Amino acid sequence: MTNPTPATDDVILLRGRGRISALGTAANGYAAGQPGFATRTLGRKQLAVAALPPALEDQLTALRKSQPAYRQLDRTVLLAIVAARQATAEAGWAGGNEQSAMSNEQVLITPNSLPNQPIINNQKPETRSQKLTTNNEQQTTSLAVSIGSSRGATGRTEHYHHEFLSTGDVAAAASPLTTLGNVASWVAFDAGSAGGAALSHSSTCSSAFQALGNAMAWLRAGMAGRFLAGGTEAPLTDFTLAQMHALGIYSPFAAADFPCRPGAGRPSTFVLGEGAAVFALEKISRAALLAEQRQRPVRPLFVLESVGFGFEAIGSKTGLSADGRHFQTAMRQALAQAGRAGAEVDAIVLHSPGTPAGDAAERQAIRAVFGEQLPDLVSNKWLLGHTLGASAALSLDFACHILASQSWPAAPFATDLTPAPTRPIRRVLVNAAGFGGNAASALVAVL
């Protein structure tokens, strides 16, 4: 893959962002530094997981009931819809509906707002003659959607397979509701995208950055005016937990004992989590950007400068090279695309899942790219676990939090993570990697 010359006439703004995870939905959810782990029973084992807090379960239930079309959607899709609604609200894309008036610190679905029949946008329930509307409707052909997910409709797939083994029958909805493509298409429907692209990506745990990179390319090529892009995953099923445990990487620590410990060495402390993060992306000229900065100088503006990719073909599809060659390629490509030197990166949000081999390979790759003068090293996985295809997007959201607050919580265990910023944080590199020898790095800056 070649490194294009950095654009000089325009930039890609993260106009809005939304998230949902074990830490909730608030943009400042990291400030407390409180992990979001709970205990899940799997056979005779007790495993730590990073599941949504109970209050958000009510929110998802309300969303599922808000109209008949949503009642059979996979949890992965619902998480993406929640995050996308937040992103569009923060971006000011939600038009005149009630979404745009709500703070990004609030959950955007209220569980008690729905009577026996669904009410959408304060209108009466739809009839066959009425057009179906949603709480996030945009009605524009310029809005496209790009969503990454490692496993897609995990819960629905397992449900339909179990139903088939039990009864020999398969529901007609089984195929369309379990394709990966339905993740992005339902987010696009909810956002009211009238003919805009709806793209779903799967490249294991770097899936969200595949989606972001694709969105950037489309915007720069003029193939879309706006993009909702990010990642989503709802993998906390017994079968998926059993798969992760079978790999021998799952954390032995209890939920209350900081079970995920990136950079802490042995034992392996991988913990599975669920969540989604979505970003509202716009291409804007530098002249327009300067004018906006003059008009609203206090508001931080986040620029997605680049997304780089790296791949390595190795025999083990669950492993990686000791020196993290795919990480090196991805980081170097991200820097080259943005026209930045390593010294301009102030912090790195690590992929660092808490596996000794994975953590060590990423550190080796970082030293190879940055030398001895390393940026600050941070992670959010000790707070919300590894969310697979959503992890890169949630890490990018964490990077934006860092850029806005100039702070991050210190990990309360022995680790090589930087406890507090050692310099002003103006530019953050975010890493992601997954099974199959793929890696991706995104560079984000604050203006």
C-alpha positions, 0 to 999 in steps of 0.5 A, a space after each residue: 500500500 502506498 503512502 499518499 501525499 497529505 492533503 493541503 486543502 482540507 481536513 477530516 473533522 470528527 464533528 461528533 462522537 458517541 459511545 456505549 460501553 461498560 462505563 456507560 454513555 457519558 463522554 467523561 466516563 473515564 474521569 472517575 477511573 472506575 472499571 466496569 467489570 462484572 462476574 459472569 458464570 460459565 459452567 463451573 467457571 466465574 469470569 470477569 466481563 465488561 458488560 453494560 451497566 444495568 441502567 443501560 439494559 433498560 435503554 436497549 430494551 426501550 430502543 428494541 421496542 420503539 418500533 417493530 422493525 427493531 425488535 429482532 435486531 442483534 444487540 450489536 446493531 442496537 449498540 451501534 445505533 445508540 452510539 450513532 445517535 449520540 454522534 449525530 446529536 453532537 455534530 448537530 446533524 440531527 435536525 430539529 428533532 429532540 435528539 439535537 437538544 440533548 447533551 452528549 453527557 446524557 443517554 439518548 433513549 429514555 426507557 419510560 418515554 414509551 407507552 404500550 405502543 411506540 411513539 417516535 419523534 413525538 408522533 403517533 404510531 405508524 400506520 401502513 400508509 405512513 412513512 416509517 421514521 426514526 429518532 435519528 432521521 437525517 433524510 439526506 443522500 450525502 450521509 454514508 455509514 461505515 461500521 466495523 465489527 469482528 463478529 457481527 450479529 453474534 447473539 442472533 446467529 447463536 439464537 437461530 442456530 440453537 433454534 434450528 438444532 432444537 426444532 429443525 426449523 429456521 426463521 425467514 429472518 435468520 439470514 438477513 439479520 445475521 449478515 455482517 452487512 445488516 449492522 451498517 444498513 440498520 444504522 443508516 436506516 436509523 439515521 435516515 440516510 436516503 441512498 447513502 452508502 452503508 458499509 460493514 467491515 470485518 478485520 477482527 479487532 482492527 475492524 473499526 479502523 478499517 471502517 474509519 479508513 474507508 470513510 476517510 477515503 470516500 470523503 476525500 474522494 468526494 463520494 460522500 458528504 458526511 460519514 457515520 463511522 466506527 465499530 460495534 460488538 456484543 460478544 458476551 455470549 456463553 459460546 464466545 466467552 468459551 472460545 476466548 477461555 479456550 485460547 488460554 488467555 483469559 484473566 484469572 482475576 476476579 471482576 473486583 480485582 482489576 482483571 484486565 492489566 495491560 502492560 503488567 506482564 504475566 499472567 495473561 489478563 484478557 477480559 472480554 467486553 461489549 460496546 460501540 463507538 461511532 464518529 460523525 466525520 466531515 471534510 472541511 476546507 482549512 479556510 472554513 476550519 480557521 473561520 470556525 475556530 475564530 467563531 468558536 475558539 473555546 470549543 475543541 475540534 478533533 481532526 482525524 489526520 490519518 489511518 494506516 494499516 499493516 499486515 503480516 502473513 504468519 503461520 499462527 492466525 492467533 499470534 503475531 511476530 515478536 517485533 510486531 511488524 504489522 504494528 510498525 507498518 501501520 504506525 509508520 503509514 499513519 505518520 507518513 499519510 499525515 506528514 508527521 514525525 514521531 516526535 509530534 506524537 504526544 501519546 499512544 493509546 495502546 491496543 495492549 489486550 493484557 496478553 504478555 506476547 501481544 503487549 510485548 510485541 506492540 512495545 517492541 514495534 513502538 520502540 522500533 518506530 519512535 526510538 528511545 524517546 517514547 510518547 506517553 503510553 495509555 490504555 482504556 482496556 483496564 477500564 472496559 475490557 477488550 471489545 473486539 471489533 469495537 475496541 479501536 473505535 472506543 480507543 479513539 474516543 478515549 484519545 479524544 477524551 484525553 485531548 479534551 481533558 489533558 488527563 487520564 486515570 492512572 492504572 492501580 496495578 504495576 504496569 508500564 502505562 504512563 500514570 499521567 501526562 508528561 507533556 501537553 497532549 496535542 496529538 495521539 496515535 491509536 493502535 489496534 490489531 487482530 487475529 490474522 496478522 492485521 494492524 491499524 493505527 489512527 492519528 488524531 489531533 486537537 485544534 
